[in-house]
């Protein structure tokens, strides 16, 4: 978590807003003066409460760092290659309108272990929570600010959704959860969006329509998920205008007693619509990729 502290410091201007919200400025100052051991844990990462109202409203800042595999185990609409992808840094500003309704806005950054363009994402959304049941809706976008030319040799640049020529995307996502007992739950997710590719890509098209569905189950420290994705050209034409690419990812994660997590699974466990080999290599890359990853919180 050491890398999260500078991120929290950079976002401290939000604290000024927390001091003037409502009539509980004195309470807000008490929350902001909390020692480090009062920072609360909200699932993955840490969260700092900025302001809390007497009517149940609350403003909090959450920061998180985890591997890409862990970030995708639920309903992530985009797929990052498990072997190439390194970590995901994210920060969210969460505001509870009442005990059941929460809105949030956040940013994230995906980095690769090997060289590759950063993918910066942003998202705004709302979640309605009734305790046992919850449902959320969000709108997000991802882009590569340090754009590079499409690859020349196969595997030269890590990609997104098997596309090394990924430029940006926008998506609408929905997620629901049903709690089963005190330590178990079922998650359902769906996403629709559009992916834009860099000019001069091998596919010969500019945009792809994308859909994703996810199903997850968790019980205590054990959780598993299955994610299905499909892509096809947004407009007819191009080399593969009538093609459609589909894939299924499967993963299981175990939270360990010493704040570690072990993930085992496979990307593209099943796929269809294999592309025709080209001088630049097959695209998108739908090769089956088993993985074993370990993540440790410090």
N, C-alpha and C positions, 0 to 999 in steps of 0.2 A: 503493500500500500504506500511505500515511500514516494512513488511517482505521483500519487494522487494529491499529496499535500500541496505542491506548487499549483496544481490545477484549482484546488479550493481557494488558495490565496488570490489567484487571478480573478476569481469570481466573487470576491468579498464585496464589490460594490453593490451586489444584491442585498447585502445586509443593511445598507442605508435605507433601501426601500422598506425593509421589514420594520425599521424603527418608526416609520410614520404611518403605517397602516393601522386604521382603526384607532381605538382609544387606549390600547394596552401597550404603550411605548415602554413603560417601566418593566413589564413582563418580558417584552422583546429584548431589552437590554440585559436582563438576567439570563435569558437563553443564549444570547451572543457571548456572554462572559463565561459560559460553561467551560470547565477545564477539558482537556482532550479525552479524559476517560468518560465524559458525558456524551461524546459523539455516539450516536446510535447506529446500530447495524440494521439495514433494511435489505435482507436477502444478501445479494452480492454487493460488495462495496460498503461505503460509509455515507451517512447522511447527517447534515448539520441543520437543526431546526432554527429558522430565522425569526419566526414570529408565530404566536399562537393566540387566537381570540377566545373569549369566553363562550362564544356560540359554537365552537367546534372547528372554526376555520383555522388553517395552519399553512404556513409557508416554509418549505424545506428545500435544501440544496443537497443533491446526491451525486457522488462521484464513484466511478467504478472502473476497474481494469480486469480484464479476463481474456482468455484465449478466444479466438474466433469460433472454434468448435463449440465452446460453452455458450457463446452468444447466439449461436444458430440452433441450439437444440430445441427451441420452442417454435416460434412462428416467423423467423426471419425470412423475408421475401427473397433476399439475395444469398447466393452460395459462394463462399470463398474457399479455394482449394486448401484442404487441411494441411498438406505438406508445405505449401508456400506461405500461408498466412501465419502471422505471429500473434499479435495482441490487438485488443480493442479498448480504447480509452473513451469514456463517455461521461457527460455531466448533464444532469437533469434538474430543472427547477419545477418543483411540485407544489401545487396550491390546492388545498382541500376546501371546497366551497361549503360543504357540510359533512357530517360523518359518513355519508355514502358516496358523494360525488367529488371526484378529483380531476383537475386538469393538469397537464404537464407540457413542458417544452424542453427539448434537449438537443445536444450535438454529440457527435461521435467521430472517431478517427480510427480507421483500419490501417494497420501497418504490417508489412511483410518481413519475415526473417531474412529472406534474400531480397535483392533489389527489386523494386516495383513501385508503381505510382501509388501514392496515398489515396484512400477513398474517404472523403469527408461526408458525413451524413447529418441531416437535421430532421426533427420530427415534432409535431404538435398533436395532442390528442386529449381524450377524456376517458375516464373509467368510472363506471357505476358499480358499487360494491354493496351487496346485501348480506355479507358475511359468508354464507355458504355458496352463493352465486355471485359472479361478477362478469361484466361485459365491458369491452373497451373498443374505441374507434380512433384511428389515427391516420394522419397524412404525413408522408415522409418523402425525402429526396436525397439522392446520393450523387456525388460528382468526383472527378479526379482533377483537382486544381493544377497539378503539375502534369499536364497532358503530354503524351509522347506519341511519336509515330507508331503505327501498327508494327507488330513484330516482323522481323525478317527471317528468323530461323524458328523452328518449332520449339516451344517452351522457353523462349528468350525472356518473356515478361509474364509474371503471374497475372491471372485474369479473374473476372467475376462471372459466375454462372458458366464457367468454361469458355468465356469470351475474352481473349487478351486484348481485343480492340474496344473494350468497354469505355464509354465516355461518361454517361450519366444515366440516372433513372428517376422515376417518380412513381409512387405507389400509394394506394389506399388499402389499409389493413384493418381487420377486425379480429378480436380475440375474446374468447369466453372461457370461464373456468368454473368447475363444479367441485366443491370440497366433499370428499367422501370420508367421513370420520375426522378425527383431529389431525392426522398425519398423512393423509392421502388426498389426491386430487386428480382431476382429468382436465386437460387443456385442449381447446380447439382453436385453430387459427385459419384465416383465409386472407389472401391478398391478390389484388389485381393492379397492374401497372404497365409501364412502358419503359423499355431500355433503348437508349441511343448509343450508336456505335461511332467510332472515329471515322473520318473520311478515308476512302481507299482501303477499307477492310476487305478480307477475302470473300465474305459472303456477298458483297456487292449490294447491300441494302443499308438503309440508315437507321431504321427503328425495328424493334421487336416487341410484340405484345407478350406479356408474361402473366401467368396465374400460378398461385401456390396454395397448397392446403397442408395443414399440419395437425397431428394428433399426438398428444403427450400424456403420459401417466407417471405419477410420482407417489412414492410411499416411503416416508421417513428419509433416510439418506440416499435412497435409490430412485433414479428417474430415467425415463426412456422416451424417445420421440421418433416419429417417422414423418418425413416431409416430402411431399411430392410437388414437382415443378414442371411446367410446360412452357415452351416458347415457340413462337411462330412469327413470320414476317408480318409487320403491321399493315403493309400494302402489298398487293400482288406484284410479282415481277422479280427481277434480280436472278441470280444463279439458282437460288433455292426458294423461289417464291411460293411453291406448293409444299414446302417441307414443314415439319413440326418436330421439335425435340422435347422429349419428356424424360424425367429421371426421378428416382426415389432415393432419399438418404435415410439411414437408420443409425441411431446412436443411443448409447446407454452411459449414464454418468453416476458415479458413486462418490458421495461426500465423505471424506475420511475424518476421524476424530481430531487430527492435528491441523485442521484448517486447510486441508489439501483436497483436491478433486481429481479423480481418475476417469477419463472418458475413453470408451472403446466403441468403434462403429465403422461404417463404410459409407463413403460418398459415391453416388451413382451405383448403388447396389443393384439396381435394375435401370436400364435406359432403353430408349427406342429412338428411331429417327437418326441413326448414325450418319454424319455428313460424309460427303464424297471427298477423298483425299485430294489436296491441291498442292501446288508447289510450295506453299507456306505451311503445309501440314493440315490435318483435319481440324475443323472448327464448326461448332464449339467442341471442346474437349469433354467427352463423356466417358472417359476411362474409369473403371472401377478403382477406387482408392481406399483400401483399409487403413485405419489409423489407430494409434494408441497415444493419448496425450495426458500429461500430468500437469496440474496447475496448483501452485502453492501460494497462499496469502502470507505476506510477511508482516 
